[in-house]
Amino acid sequence: MPNFAMTENTHRYAKKFSGLGYNQLGNTELLTNKAGFGGYRIHISVEEHRAALEHALCTGINLIDTSSNYANGGSEELIGAVIKNLVKEKKIEREEIIIVSKAGYLQAQNYQLSQELKQQGKPFPELVEYANGLEHCIHPDFISDQLTRSLNRLQLKTIDFYLLHNPEYYLLWAHKQGMDLARAQDEYYRRIEQAFMHLEIEAQNGRIKYYGISSNTFPISSKRYDFTSMERVWEIAERISPKHKFRMVQMPMNLLENGAATEKNLSGDISSLEYARSKDLAVLVNRPLNAFVNNKMKRLVSLVIKDKFIPGILHQKFMRIKELETEFTAKVLPALKTEAETQKNLSGYFSSGHYIEENIKKLGPYWQWIENQARSFTEQISYAVQLVNEIPDKTRETIDWLNRYVAHFNELLGYLTLYFGQESANEGKNILQKIKGDLPLAQNFVSLQDAALGSLFNTQGISSTLIGMRAVDYVNNVLHILASQADGAEKKNSL
């Protein structure tokens, strides 16, 4: 497979899909679609993810962002397999596609590797042991190891952009240790400089074309302990070489977290986005639809609820399930012929209705509920039913109670989904209404996701916005927004 993305090829690709809108990646002269394919939650084992990525690459999206720790390497494996197949079928050219990957995290298989190396007495140097199951490292030895693994999984000779992935974990760790801020910062930027020097060598050797940093703390207040100064990072690259390959930064930005553009945290009272523009750095934006406000995630998507939620009905469903759980404790459980430990476990499982009612505010919002909580409760009850079914000599009353409980519990979960959905739908309407009041550009947007993505597509200085597109429908929705934006701009320019 050819080595890397090339200027002529990306320009030809952009011309082929000219109705979608493309930007130059800093001073590299490569052209990228305004929307990038975010590889955070894709995996080679999921056919839906494969279909979505193939569709995106064949319909105008030519930048893919991934990392060595995404899906425990499964994200890179999928990307490598899809690109190889599409190139073989002559549907795309490798030189048209811009690949971004990252290194820094030690989780899952990387974490296990780290523990094995420690046991052998040769751990990765300068390892940040942040938490059980989570370590971080940007030492050259680790970067070299991870780059080799990424290239193999991606089936590439060269990665176009290779980024240090959230290096601020060192500062977060240092803060927990009570380290003096000045001392922590000196060490932090020393480690970044050491990493940059190694990445320059990797670029010379052709394993990467350019490098950069992905950091959640570029856009935050400079007074924060874990703040990463884009200015200091740039100065490090300039010290290393006037021809350095530091060409990309990545940071979060969305309608509710706009510090990248508004937080004046650098010399000259300018923001990180302004600074990146002044240095002609490529800027990737992540988390466009997931905003963190007061440590809570808000999904910037308009949710359409077809059924009407009635509070009284939810109350009735809670009352019914709690009656059944009381009946279980009083009548069903004492009649079960099983050991005490199993009875204790069953007592816990079959009090889920009580637990949900008492903790309902902690189980939302909607997206958290459907992706995690609802599935968790379903699995718990399924396991509890299996335990009861394995108990011999059950009475007919026990079987009848079990059937009634499962039916009513499923009804409760369904109505809770409506409850959380209605909350999120109302919140989305309020946010969209406020955005339309604040941003004239947003007046024509019909949904919150249109406003969230459209505003970023129109923000100067952003090269590409990374979006999770794990299904073909998601890809088509993004393409529709891109086409609408490009069409609107064309009409405006023709007036």
C-alpha positions as CSV (number, residue, x, y, z in Angstrom):
1,M,0.0,0.0,0.0
2,P,1.3,3.5,-0.8
3,N,2.8,5.4,2.1
4,F,0.9,8.5,3.0
5,A,-1.7,11.2,2.1
6,M,-0.5,13.4,-0.7
7,T,-1.5,17.0,-1.7
8,E,-2.5,16.3,-5.3
9,N,-4.6,13.3,-4.3
10,T,-6.5,15.0,-1.5
11,H,-7.2,18.0,-3.8
12,R,-8.5,15.6,-6.5
13,Y,-10.7,13.9,-3.9
14,A,-12.1,17.2,-2.6
15,K,-12.9,18.2,-6.2
16,K,-14.8,15.0,-6.7
17,F,-17.0,15.8,-3.7
18,S,-16.9,19.6,-4.0
19,G,-20.4,20.1,-2.7
20,L,-19.4,19.1,0.8
21,G,-16.7,21.6,1.8
22,Y,-13.0,21.1,2.5
23,N,-10.3,22.8,4.5
24,Q,-6.5,22.9,4.3
25,L,-4.8,21.1,7.2
26,G,-2.7,23.9,8.5
27,N,0.3,24.5,6.2
28,T,0.5,20.9,5.0
29,E,-1.5,21.7,1.8
30,L,-3.5,18.5,2.4
31,L,-7.2,19.0,2.0
32,T,-9.6,17.4,4.5
33,N,-13.4,17.3,4.7
34,K,-14.8,19.5,7.4
35,A,-16.1,16.4,9.1
36,G,-13.7,13.7,10.2
37,F,-14.6,10.1,11.0
38,G,-14.1,9.6,14.7
39,G,-12.8,6.1,15.5
40,Y,-13.3,6.1,19.2
41,R,-16.0,3.4,19.5
42,I,-15.6,1.3,16.3
43,H,-14.4,-2.2,16.3
44,I,-13.3,-4.7,13.6
45,S,-15.8,-7.3,14.8
46,V,-18.9,-5.0,14.2
47,E,-20.1,-5.2,10.6
48,E,-22.2,-2.0,11.1
49,H,-19.0,-0.1,11.8
50,R,-17.3,-1.5,8.8
51,A,-20.2,-0.5,6.5
52,A,-20.3,3.0,8.0
53,L,-16.5,3.6,7.5
54,E,-16.6,2.3,3.9
55,H,-19.6,4.5,3.1
56,A,-17.9,7.6,4.6
57,L,-14.7,7.1,2.7
58,C,-16.5,6.5,-0.6
59,T,-18.8,9.6,-0.2
60,G,-16.5,12.4,0.7
61,I,-15.0,12.0,4.2
62,N,-11.3,11.5,3.9
63,L,-9.9,12.0,7.5
64,I,-10.0,9.3,10.1
65,D,-9.0,9.8,13.7
66,T,-8.2,6.9,15.9
67,S,-5.8,5.8,18.8
68,S,-3.9,2.8,19.9
69,N,-6.3,2.4,22.9
70,Y,-9.6,2.8,21.0
71,A,-11.5,-0.5,21.3
72,N,-8.3,-2.1,22.6
73,G,-6.7,-1.8,19.1
74,G,-9.9,-2.9,17.4
75,S,-10.5,0.5,15.9
76,E,-7.1,0.6,14.1
77,E,-7.6,-2.9,12.9
78,L,-11.0,-2.0,11.3
79,I,-9.5,1.1,9.7
80,G,-6.6,-0.9,8.3
81,A,-8.8,-3.6,6.9
82,V,-11.3,-1.2,5.3
83,I,-8.7,0.9,3.6
84,K,-6.8,-2.1,2.3
85,N,-10.0,-3.5,0.9
86,L,-11.2,-0.3,-0.7
87,V,-7.8,0.4,-2.2
88,K,-7.8,-3.1,-3.6
89,E,-11.2,-2.6,-5.1
90,K,-10.0,0.8,-6.5
91,K,-12.8,2.7,-4.7
92,I,-10.3,5.0,-3.0
93,E,-6.6,5.7,-3.1
94,R,-4.4,5.5,0.1
95,E,-3.0,8.9,-0.9
96,E,-6.5,10.5,-0.6
97,I,-7.0,9.4,3.0
98,I,-5.6,11.2,6.0
99,I,-4.9,8.9,9.0
100,V,-4.5,10.3,12.5
101,S,-3.6,8.1,15.4
102,K,-2.4,8.7,18.9
103,A,-0.4,7.1,21.8
104,G,-0.2,7.7,25.5
105,Y,-2.8,5.5,27.3
106,L,-2.0,2.1,28.9
107,Q,-5.3,0.3,29.3
108,A,-6.5,-3.2,28.6
109,Q,-3.8,-5.0,26.6
110,N,-1.4,-2.2,27.0
111,Y,-1.9,-2.1,30.7
112,Q,-1.3,-5.9,30.8
113,L,1.9,-5.5,28.8
114,S,3.0,-2.9,31.3
115,Q,2.5,-5.2,34.2
116,E,4.4,-8.0,32.5
117,L,7.3,-5.7,31.8
118,K,7.4,-4.6,35.4
119,Q,7.5,-8.2,36.6
120,Q,10.5,-8.7,34.2
121,G,12.2,-5.7,35.8
122,K,12.1,-3.6,32.6
123,P,9.1,-1.3,32.8
124,F,8.4,1.5,30.4
125,P,10.4,4.6,31.6
126,E,8.6,7.6,33.1
127,L,5.4,5.7,33.5
128,V,2.5,7.6,35.1
129,E,0.7,5.1,37.3
130,Y,-2.5,7.1,37.4
131,A,-5.1,4.5,38.7
132,N,-5.7,0.8,38.8
133,G,-6.1,-0.3,35.2
134,L,-5.0,3.0,33.8
135,E,-1.4,4.2,33.2
136,H,0.0,6.8,30.9
137,C,3.3,7.3,29.1
138,I,4.9,9.5,26.4
139,H,8.5,8.3,26.8
140,P,10.2,7.5,23.4
141,D,10.4,3.8,24.3
142,F,6.7,3.6,24.7
143,I,6.0,5.8,21.6
144,S,8.2,3.6,19.5
145,D,6.5,0.4,20.7
146,Q,3.0,1.9,20.2
147,L,3.8,3.2,16.7
148,T,5.0,-0.2,15.6
149,R,1.8,-1.8,16.9
150,S,-0.4,0.9,15.3
151,L,1.3,0.6,11.9
152,N,0.8,-3.2,12.0
153,R,-2.9,-2.9,12.9
154,L,-3.5,-0.2,10.3
155,Q,-1.5,-2.2,7.7
156,L,0.4,1.0,6.8
157,K,4.0,2.1,6.2
158,T,3.3,5.6,7.3
159,I,0.8,7.4,9.6
160,D,0.0,10.9,8.4
161,F,-0.4,12.5,11.8
162,Y,0.7,10.9,15.1
163,L,-0.4,12.7,18.3
164,L,0.5,12.5,21.9
165,H,-2.8,11.5,23.5
166,N,-3.7,13.6,26.5
167,P,-0.2,14.1,27.9
168,E,-1.8,16.2,30.7
169,Y,-2.3,12.9,32.7
170,Y,1.2,13.7,34.0
171,L,-0.1,16.9,35.5
172,L,-3.2,15.3,36.9
173,W,-1.0,12.7,38.6
174,A,1.4,15.3,39.9
175,H,-1.5,17.3,41.3
176,K,-2.6,14.2,43.2
177,Q,0.9,13.8,44.6
178,G,0.9,17.4,45.9
179,M,3.8,18.4,43.7
180,D,4.7,22.1,43.3
181,L,3.1,23.5,40.2
182,A,6.3,25.1,38.7
183,R,8.2,21.9,39.2
184,A,5.4,19.8,37.7
185,Q,5.2,22.1,34.7
186,D,9.0,22.0,34.1
187,E,8.9,18.2,34.1
188,Y,5.8,18.1,32.0
189,Y,7.2,20.2,29.2
190,R,10.6,18.3,29.4
191,R,8.7,15.1,28.7
192,I,6.9,16.7,25.8
193,E,10.2,17.9,24.4
194,Q,11.7,14.5,24.7
195,A,8.7,13.0,22.9
196,F,8.9,15.6,20.2
197,M,12.6,14.9,19.6
198,H,11.7,11.2,19.1
199,L,8.8,12.0,16.8
200,E,11.1,14.1,14.6
201,I,13.3,11.0,14.2
202,E,10.2,8.9,13.4
203,A,9.3,11.5,10.7
204,Q,12.8,11.3,9.3
205,N,12.5,7.5,9.2
206,G,9.2,7.7,7.3
207,R,7.0,6.0,9.9
208,I,5.0,9.2,10.4
209,K,4.6,12.3,8.3
210,Y,3.7,14.9,10.9
211,Y,3.0,14.9,14.7
212,G,1.1,16.8,17.3
213,I,-0.8,16.8,20.5
214,S,-4.4,15.9,21.4
215,S,-5.2,17.6,24.8
216,N,-8.4,18.3,26.7
217,T,-6.6,21.1,28.5
218,F,-5.6,23.3,25.7
219,P,-8.8,25.3,26.0
220,I,-9.1,25.6,29.8
221,S,-8.0,28.5,32.1
222,S,-4.3,29.0,32.4
223,K,-4.8,29.0,36.2
224,R,-5.7,25.4,36.2
225,Y,-3.0,23.0,37.4
226,D,-3.5,20.7,34.4
227,F,-3.5,23.5,31.7
228,T,-1.5,22.7,28.6
229,S,0.0,25.8,26.9
230,M,-0.1,25.5,23.1
231,E,2.4,28.4,23.1
232,R,5.0,26.5,25.2
233,V,4.5,23.4,23.1
234,W,5.1,25.4,19.9
235,E,8.2,27.0,21.3
236,I,9.5,23.5,22.1
237,A,9.1,22.4,18.5
238,E,10.8,25.6,17.3
239,R,13.7,24.9,19.6
240,I,14.1,21.4,18.2
241,S,14.2,22.5,14.6
242,P,13.0,25.4,12.3
243,K,11.8,22.6,10.0
244,H,9.9,20.7,12.7
245,K,7.0,18.4,11.9
246,F,4.7,19.6,14.7
247,R,1.7,20.4,12.6
248,M,-1.5,19.4,14.4
249,V,-3.5,20.0,17.6
250,Q,-6.7,18.4,18.8
251,M,-9.0,19.6,21.5
252,P,-12.7,19.5,22.6
253,M,-15.1,22.2,21.4
254,N,-18.9,22.3,21.2
255,L,-21.8,24.7,21.7
256,L,-21.5,24.5,25.5
257,E,-17.7,24.1,25.8
258,N,-16.3,26.9,23.6
259,G,-13.1,27.6,25.6
260,A,-11.0,26.9,22.5
261,A,-12.3,30.1,21.0
262,T,-13.2,32.1,24.1
263,E,-10.7,31.3,26.8
264,K,-7.9,33.9,26.5
265,N,-5.2,31.8,28.0
266,L,-2.1,32.6,26.0
267,S,0.2,35.6,25.6
268,G,-1.4,38.6,23.9
269,D,-4.7,37.7,25.4
270,I,-5.6,35.2,22.7
271,S,-7.3,31.8,22.7
272,S,-5.9,28.4,21.7
273,L,-7.8,28.5,18.5
274,E,-6.5,31.9,17.6
275,Y,-2.9,30.9,18.5
276,A,-3.2,27.7,16.3
277,R,-4.4,29.9,13.4
278,S,-1.5,32.3,13.9
279,K,1.0,29.4,13.6
280,D,-1.0,27.7,10.8
281,L,-1.5,24.6,12.8
282,A,-4.1,22.0,11.7
283,V,-6.9,21.9,14.3
284,L,-9.1,18.9,14.9
285,V,-12.1,19.4,17.2
286,N,-13.5,16.5,19.2
287,R,-16.6,16.0,21.4
288,P,-18.8,18.2,19.1
289,L,-22.0,16.5,20.3
290,N,-21.0,15.5,23.9
291,A,-20.6,18.5,26.2
292,F,-19.4,18.2,29.8
293,V,-21.1,20.8,32.0
294,N,-20.6,20.6,35.8
295,N,-19.1,17.1,35.4
296,K,-22.2,15.9,33.7
297,M,-22.5,14.9,30.0
298,K,-25.1,16.6,27.9
299,R,-25.7,15.2,24.4
300,L,-26.2,17.9,21.9
301,V,-28.8,16.0,19.8
302,S,-32.5,16.7,19.4
303,L,-34.4,13.7,20.5
304,V,-37.9,13.2,19.0
305,I,-40.3,11.5,21.4
306,K,-43.4,10.1,19.8
307,D,-45.3,8.9,22.9
308,K,-46.4,11.3,25.7
309,F,-44.9,10.7,29.1
310,I,-47.4,10.8,32.0
311,P,-45.9,11.0,35.5
312,G,-48.8,9.3,37.1
313,I,-48.3,6.2,35.0
314,L,-44.6,5.9,36.0
315,H,-45.7,6.2,39.6
316,Q,-48.2,3.3,39.1
317,K,-45.5,1.1,37.5
318,F,-43.2,1.8,40.4
319,M,-45.9,0.9,42.9
320,R,-46.7,-2.4,41.1
321,I,-43.1,-3.5,40.9
322,K,-42.4,-2.7,44.5
323,E,-45.5,-4.7,45.5
324,L,-44.1,-7.6,43.7
325,E,-40.7,-7.2,45.4
326,T,-42.4,-7.1,48.8
327,E,-44.3,-10.3,47.9
328,F,-41.0,-11.9,46.9
329,T,-39.4,-11.1,50.2
330,A,-42.5,-12.2,52.3
331,K,-43.7,-15.3,50.4
332,V,-41.6,-16.4,47.5
333,L,-38.0,-16.3,48.9
334,P,-38.8,-18.3,52.1
335,A,-40.2,-21.1,49.9
336,L,-37.2,-21.4,47.7
337,K,-35.0,-24.5,48.4
338,T,-31.6,-23.0,48.0
339,E,-28.6,-22.0,50.1
340,A,-28.4,-18.8,52.0
341,E,-25.9,-17.1,49.7
342,T,-28.2,-17.6,46.7
343,Q,-31.1,-16.3,48.7
344,K,-29.1,-13.2,49.6
345,N,-28.2,-12.5,46.0
346,L,-31.8,-13.0,44.8
347,S,-33.0,-10.6,47.5
348,G,-30.7,-8.0,46.1
349,Y,-31.6,-8.6,42.4
350,F,-35.3,-8.6,43.1
351,S,-35.2,-5.2,44.9
352,S,-34.2,-3.4,41.7
353,G,-37.5,-1.5,41.5
354,H,-36.9,0.0,44.9
355,Y,-33.3,0.9,44.0
356,I,-34.3,2.6,40.7
357,E,-36.9,4.7,42.3
358,E,-34.6,5.9,45.0
359,N,-31.7,6.6,42.6
360,I,-33.6,7.7,39.5
361,K,-31.8,11.1,39.2
362,K,-28.4,9.3,39.1
363,L,-29.4,6.9,36.3
364,G,-29.9,9.5,33.6
365,P,-29.6,11.3,31.3
366,Y,-31.2,9.4,28.4
367,W,-28.1,8.4,26.6
368,Q,-26.4,7.1,29.7
369,W,-29.6,5.2,30.5
370,I,-30.0,3.4,27.2
371,E,-26.3,2.7,26.7
372,N,-25.5,1.5,30.2
373,Q,-28.1,1.5,32.9
374,A,-31.0,-0.1,31.2
375,R,-28.8,-2.9,29.8
376,S,-27.3,-3.4,33.2
377,F,-30.7,-3.9,34.9
378,T,-31.9,-6.2,32.2
379,E,-28.8,-8.4,32.6
380,Q,-29.2,-8.5,36.3
381,I,-32.8,-9.6,36.2
382,S,-32.1,-12.1,33.5
383,Y,-29.4,-13.6,35.7
384,A,-31.7,-13.7,38.7
385,V,-34.4,-15.4,36.7
386,Q,-31.8,-18.0,35.6
387,L,-30.9,-18.6,39.2
388,V,-34.5,-19.2,40.2
389,N,-35.1,-21.5,37.2
390,E,-32.2,-23.7,38.3
391,I,-33.7,-24.2,41.8
392,P,-35.5,-27.6,41.9
393,D,-39.0,-28.2,43.2
394,K,-40.3,-24.7,42.5
395,T,-44.0,-24.1,43.3
396,R,-46.5,-23.0,40.7
397,E,-46.9,-19.8,42.8
398,T,-43.1,-19.1,42.4
399,I,-43.3,-19.6,38.6
400,D,-46.4,-17.3,38.4
401,W,-44.7,-14.6,40.5
402,L,-41.5,-14.8,38.3
403,N,-43.5,-14.4,35.1
404,R,-45.5,-11.4,36.5
405,Y,-42.3,-9.7,37.8
406,V,-40.4,-10.0,34.5
407,A,-43.4,-8.6,32.6
408,H,-43.9,-5.7,34.9
409,F,-40.2,-5.0,35.2
410,N,-39.8,-4.8,31.4
411,E,-42.8,-2.4,31.3
412,L,-41.1,-0.3,34.0
413,L,-37.8,-0.1,32.0
414,G,-39.7,0.9,28.9
415,Y,-41.5,3.7,30.6
416,L,-38.3,4.8,32.3
417,T,-36.8,5.1,28.8
418,L,-39.7,7.4,27.9
419,Y,-39.1,9.4,31.1
420,F,-35.4,10.0,30.4
421,G,-36.1,10.6,26.7
422,Q,-38.7,13.3,27.5
423,E,-36.3,15.0,29.8
424,S,-33.5,15.0,27.2
425,A,-35.9,16.1,24.5
426,N,-37.1,19.1,26.5
427,E,-33.5,20.0,27.4
428,G,-32.5,19.8,23.8
429,K,-35.3,22.2,22.8
430,N,-34.3,24.7,25.4
431,I,-30.6,24.6,24.4
432,L,-31.5,25.0,20.7
433,Q,-33.8,27.9,21.5
434,K,-31.0,29.6,23.4
435,I,-28.5,28.9,20.7
436,K,-30.8,30.4,18.1
437,G,-31.1,33.5,20.2
438,D,-27.3,33.8,20.6
439,L,-26.1,32.9,17.1
440,P,-27.7,34.4,14.0
441,L,-26.1,31.6,12.0
442,A,-28.2,29.0,13.9
443,Q,-31.6,30.4,12.8
444,N,-32.0,28.0,10.0
445,F,-31.0,24.9,11.9
446,V,-33.9,22.5,12.6
447,S,-32.2,20.3,15.1
448,L,-29.6,20.6,17.9
449,Q,-27.1,18.4,16.1
450,D,-27.5,20.5,13.0
451,A,-26.7,23.6,15.1
452,A,-23.8,21.9,17.0
453,L,-22.1,20.6,13.8
454,G,-23.0,23.5,11.5
455,S,-21.5,26.1,13.9
456,L,-18.2,24.2,14.1
457,F,-18.1,23.7,10.3
458,N,-18.4,27.5,10.0
459,T,-15.8,28.4,12.6
460,Q,-12.6,29.8,11.2
461,G,-9.5,28.0,12.3
462,I,-11.1,24.5,12.7
463,S,-9.7,22.2,10.0
464,S,-12.0,19.2,10.7
465,T,-14.6,18.2,13.3
466,L,-14.4,14.6,14.5
467,I,-17.7,12.9,14.7
468,G,-18.6,9.4,15.8
469,M,-20.4,7.8,12.7
470,R,-20.8,4.2,13.7
471,A,-23.7,3.6,11.3
472,V,-24.5,4.4,7.7
473,D,-27.4,6.6,8.8
474,Y,-25.1,8.7,11.0
475,V,-22.8,9.2,8.0
476,N,-25.7,10.3,5.8
477,N,-26.9,12.7,8.4
478,V,-23.4,14.4,8.5
479,L,-23.2,14.4,4.7
480,H,-26.6,16.1,4.6
481,I,-25.5,18.8,7.1
482,L,-22.2,19.4,5.1
483,A,-24.1,19.7,1.8
484,S,-26.6,22.1,3.3
485,Q,-23.8,24.2,4.7
486,A,-22.0,24.3,1.4
487,D,-25.2,25.0,-0.5
488,G,-26.0,27.9,1.9
489,A,-22.5,29.4,1.5
490,E,-22.7,29.1,-2.3
491,K,-26.1,30.9,-2.3
492,K,-24.8,33.6,0.0
493,N,-21.7,34.2,-2.2
494,S,-23.8,34.4,-5.3
495,L,-26.0,37.3,-3.9
